[in-house]
Amino acid sequence: MRRSHSAFFLDINSMAITIAVDCMGGDHGPVVTIPATLEFLRRDVGSSVILVGREEVVRPLVSSAVAEFGSRLTLRHASEMVAMDEPVASALRNKRDSSMRVCANLVKDGTADAALSAGNTGALMAISRFVLKTLPGIDRPAIAGILPTHDGHVYVLDLGANVDCQPEHLLQFGIMGSVLVSVLEHRERPSVGLLNIGEEDIKGNGIVKQAGELLRDSGINFIGNVEGNDIFKGTADIVVCDGFVGNVVLKASEGLATMIAGGLKEEFSRSLLTKLAALISMPVLKAFKQRFDHRAYNGAGLLGLNGIVFKSHGSADAYAFRCALDRAAEAARNGLTDKIVSRMAAMTASTVSATATA
Amino acid sequence: MRRSHSAFFLDINSMAITIAVDCMGGDHGPVVTIPATLEFLRRDVGSSVILVGREEVVRPLVSSAVAEFGSRLTLRHASEMVAMDEPVASALRNKRDSSMRVCANLVKDGTADAALSAGNTGALMAISRFVLKTLPGIDRPAIAGILPTHDGHVYVLDLGANVDCQPEHLLQFGIMGSVLVSVLEHRERPSVGLLNIGEEDIKGNGIVKQAGELLRDSGINFIGNVEGNDIFKGTADIVVCDGFVGNVVLKASEGLATMIAGGLKEEFSRSLLTKLAALISMPVLKAFKQRFDHRAYNGAGLLGLNGIVFKSHGSADAYAFRCALDRAAEAARNGLTDKIVSRMAAMTASTVSATATA
């Protein structure tokens, strides 16, 4: 879809919401999460944040900020933290007082409207699912992330939560993705494409074929199959795929972008002459970098849970983490969870009536 | 793997081989395939080419070249051609005298040592499989293509021939890919990685897990799981995946590269000042472009057939098509098919003896 930053920030500041922030998560922890939170609170004056983490670590870092934001910035002690490489089972069973778990609990008991963590994705999904449970009609939560396109961005789900999907799961991803985009981007009927391959006669595997039929009857704006190259063309607002394919595509794209950026840098650093060319081209290269800045797309939604949970990239810097905070706030303000529930209920009702009249 | 062009051309010209070229295939047909063939014949003096296509179209275009190359350049009339968007079934059933089919027949009857076509991939695979059949021990042929990495390139298979793979198929892909790379790159034990996702506890789906076990016991240089970002890092010489994932990754990568190149071009064209910067940076940008020039990686092998068939990208230009010809010639000179057969036989024998002594 086309960039429309104005639309994205339209409703910000209009309604009070509270976000629980996993202060300890990610590759950098409080060094990133705290500055990002303070900047977020400065810009989004209708919001509050609960910083969750080890009090002895967090309090000294925010002592001056507490005066600035008053009751909008509170701390919640959590004695443990989930390591980035910790097995999911260990995080779930042994760390009942992890910052991640406390964040999920704050959403569950209604103290927070949404949670954000840059921690271990598998653990965040498992803990969120255990604490919050899934919504009626949703078998499996999915991770919905954002990738840049030629002149905007695209939402892709699932990015790795579900490796063996049935057609019904892909249908649910399509519906949840459609609601997410309408909530975050204020669009009525965003377009949904199903990731497939284009070879004649072997068009897609059986599961994808069946998912296409279900999506066609779902009432969402389903535009049919899209191929790998359509992702970055922006052919659809949302691209649906199973978590294995989504994860591979996401990581391959990150790898390719890194390779291209590294190669460009190397070529511009070869000699005095090429360094001079780099200097002269600096404004162009900066504009180019900013245009496809992946940091602006940080903040993946864990969809299908009974509560709003967003995941920041583990390596996010303060700017990227703040972008994820913006998304979590927008989702909370616009009632993401309720809207998924009503969409699923409407679909179930229409399916039932279709069956009844059949 | 590291670039080693010298190794790639080491054996060229050392042995006489004949390639059947589908003169009519691809987006551009003879306009590309003929100049590429003539350049190939000039450089690879031990080779011959049979140009297959409509004689009334092809002969006028090569009349002067026939004098230059003598018996090394011959024509074979084929009255039909397969359209780029033609359904596979129609190409297979109704076009028995297509240039593609005649190429496959020339390989089958031993007149040619390999065939190359830039035509419809699905049709080429179906026709080749029908005419040549698969090798003993190979259930399904696979498409093995090449992608650039930070300082070399990587072979990926399958790129779309097989959408629903069993563990045994992925094992066969690993073995065939290993033989292909040892033949084309003159490497003893190239490394093979299995494409997977890294989330804890949901590491891969069941089929990929089982394939990992089979590959571990196969005797090839299997380095275990690799993730999407490893493809472009060059972590493995060969990356194995099912055709759905491979096709999506290939096309998504093409789409991303196109987006980045387009964005860079746009930023350098914004104003007189940025155009000046582009002019000054031209040598750098050219070096950069050449470094990741996908045309140099053209030429995907259709592996597992009883005969050598290579596929050129449909949009290939003469340089790209010539690169594919080089690869087909190298595979033919180094006995790709026989080597796959002996590798499969050795593996079957070792499996049998393992069972016997168990």
Chai-1 contact restraints between the chains, C-beta under 6 A:
chainA,res_idxA,chainB,res_idxB,connection_type,confidence,min_distance_angstrom,max_distance_angstrom,comment,restraint_id
A,P87,B,E200,contact,1.0,0.0,6.0,A-B,restraint_1
A,V88,B,E200,contact,1.0,0.0,6.0,A-B,restraint_2
A,V88,B,D201,contact,1.0,0.0,6.0,A-B,restraint_3
A,G122,B,E199,contact,1.0,0.0,6.0,A-B,restraint_4
A,G122,B,E200,contact,1.0,0.0,6.0,A-B,restraint_5
A,G122,B,D201,contact,1.0,0.0,6.0,A-B,restraint_6
A,H150,B,M259,contact,1.0,0.0,6.0,A-B,restraint_7
A,G160,B,I197,contact,1.0,0.0,6.0,A-B,restraint_8
A,G160,B,E199,contact,1.0,0.0,6.0,A-B,restraint_9
A,V163,B,I202,contact,1.0,0.0,6.0,A-B,restraint_10
A,V163,B,N205,contact,1.0,0.0,6.0,A-B,restraint_11
A,D164,B,N205,contact,1.0,0.0,6.0,A-B,restraint_12
A,I197,B,G160,contact,1.0,0.0,6.0,A-B,restraint_13
A,I197,B,F244,contact,1.0,0.0,6.0,A-B,restraint_14
A,I197,B,N247,contact,1.0,0.0,6.0,A-B,restraint_15
A,E199,B,G122,contact,1.0,0.0,6.0,A-B,restraint_16
A,E199,B,G160,contact,1.0,0.0,6.0,A-B,restraint_17
A,E200,B,P87,contact,1.0,0.0,6.0,A-B,restraint_18
A,E200,B,V88,contact,1.0,0.0,6.0,A-B,restraint_19
A,E200,B,G122,contact,1.0,0.0,6.0,A-B,restraint_20
A,D201,B,V88,contact,1.0,0.0,6.0,A-B,restraint_21
A,I202,B,V163,contact,1.0,0.0,6.0,A-B,restraint_22
A,N205,B,V163,contact,1.0,0.0,6.0,A-B,restraint_23
A,N205,B,D164,contact,1.0,0.0,6.0,A-B,restraint_24
A,N205,B,F244,contact,1.0,0.0,6.0,A-B,restraint_25
A,E227,B,K251,contact,1.0,0.0,6.0,A-B,restraint_26
A,G228,B,V248,contact,1.0,0.0,6.0,A-B,restraint_27
A,G228,B,K251,contact,1.0,0.0,6.0,A-B,restraint_28
A,G228,B,A252,contact,1.0,0.0,6.0,A-B,restraint_29
A,N229,B,K251,contact,1.0,0.0,6.0,A-B,restraint_30
A,N229,B,E254,contact,1.0,0.0,6.0,A-B,restraint_31
A,N229,B,G255,contact,1.0,0.0,6.0,A-B,restraint_32
A,I231,B,A252,contact,1.0,0.0,6.0,A-B,restraint_33
A,F232,B,G255,contact,1.0,0.0,6.0,A-B,restraint_34
A,F232,B,L256,contact,1.0,0.0,6.0,A-B,restraint_35
A,F232,B,M259,contact,1.0,0.0,6.0,A-B,restraint_36
A,F244,B,I197,contact,1.0,0.0,6.0,A-B,restraint_37
A,F244,B,N205,contact,1.0,0.0,6.0,A-B,restraint_38
A,V245,B,V245,contact,1.0,0.0,6.0,A-B,restraint_39
A,V245,B,V248,contact,1.0,0.0,6.0,A-B,restraint_40
A,N247,B,I197,contact,1.0,0.0,6.0,A-B,restraint_41
A,V248,B,G228,contact,1.0,0.0,6.0,A-B,restraint_42
A,V248,B,V245,contact,1.0,0.0,6.0,A-B,restraint_43
A,V248,B,V249,contact,1.0,0.0,6.0,A-B,restraint_44
A,V249,B,V248,contact,1.0,0.0,6.0,A-B,restraint_45
A,V249,B,A252,contact,1.0,0.0,6.0,A-B,restraint_46
A,K251,B,E227,contact,1.0,0.0,6.0,A-B,restraint_47
A,K251,B,G228,contact,1.0,0.0,6.0,A-B,restraint_48
A,K251,B,N229,contact,1.0,0.0,6.0,A-B,restraint_49
A,A252,B,G228,contact,1.0,0.0,6.0,A-B,restraint_50
A,A252,B,I231,contact,1.0,0.0,6.0,A-B,restraint_51
A,A252,B,V249,contact,1.0,0.0,6.0,A-B,restraint_52
A,S253,B,L256,contact,1.0,0.0,6.0,A-B,restraint_53
A,E254,B,N229,contact,1.0,0.0,6.0,A-B,restraint_54
A,G255,B,N229,contact,1.0,0.0,6.0,A-B,restraint_55
A,G255,B,F232,contact,1.0,0.0,6.0,A-B,restraint_56
A,L256,B,F232,contact,1.0,0.0,6.0,A-B,restraint_57
A,L256,B,S253,contact,1.0,0.0,6.0,A-B,restraint_58
A,L256,B,L256,contact,1.0,0.0,6.0,A-B,restraint_59
A,M259,B,H150,contact,1.0,0.0,6.0,A-B,restraint_60
A,M259,B,F232,contact,1.0,0.0,6.0,A-B,restraint_61
A,I260,B,I260,contact,1.0,0.0,6.0,A-B,restraint_62
A,G263,B,R291,contact,1.0,0.0,6.0,A-B,restraint_63
A,L264,B,F288,contact,1.0,0.0,6.0,A-B,restraint_64
A,E267,B,V284,contact,1.0,0.0,6.0,A-B,restraint_65
A,E267,B,A287,contact,1.0,0.0,6.0,A-B,restraint_66
A,E267,B,F288,contact,1.0,0.0,6.0,A-B,restraint_67
A,F268,B,V284,contact,1.0,0.0,6.0,A-B,restraint_68
A,T274,B,V284,contact,1.0,0.0,6.0,A-B,restraint_69
A,A277,B,I280,contact,1.0,0.0,6.0,A-B,restraint_70
A,A277,B,S281,contact,1.0,0.0,6.0,A-B,restraint_71
A,A277,B,V284,contact,1.0,0.0,6.0,A-B,restraint_72
A,I280,B,A277,contact,1.0,0.0,6.0,A-B,restraint_73
A,I280,B,I280,contact,1.0,0.0,6.0,A-B,restraint_74
A,S281,B,A277,contact,1.0,0.0,6.0,A-B,restraint_75
A,S281,B,S281,contact,1.0,0.0,6.0,A-B,restraint_76
A,V284,B,E267,contact,1.0,0.0,6.0,A-B,restraint_77
A,V284,B,F268,contact,1.0,0.0,6.0,A-B,restraint_78
A,V284,B,T274,contact,1.0,0.0,6.0,A-B,restraint_79
A,V284,B,A277,contact,1.0,0.0,6.0,A-B,restraint_80
A,A287,B,E267,contact,1.0,0.0,6.0,A-B,restraint_81
A,F288,B,G263,contact,1.0,0.0,6.0,A-B,restraint_82
A,F288,B,L264,contact,1.0,0.0,6.0,A-B,restraint_83
A,F288,B,E267,contact,1.0,0.0,6.0,A-B,restraint_84
A,R291,B,G263,contact,1.0,0.0,6.0,A-B,restraint_85
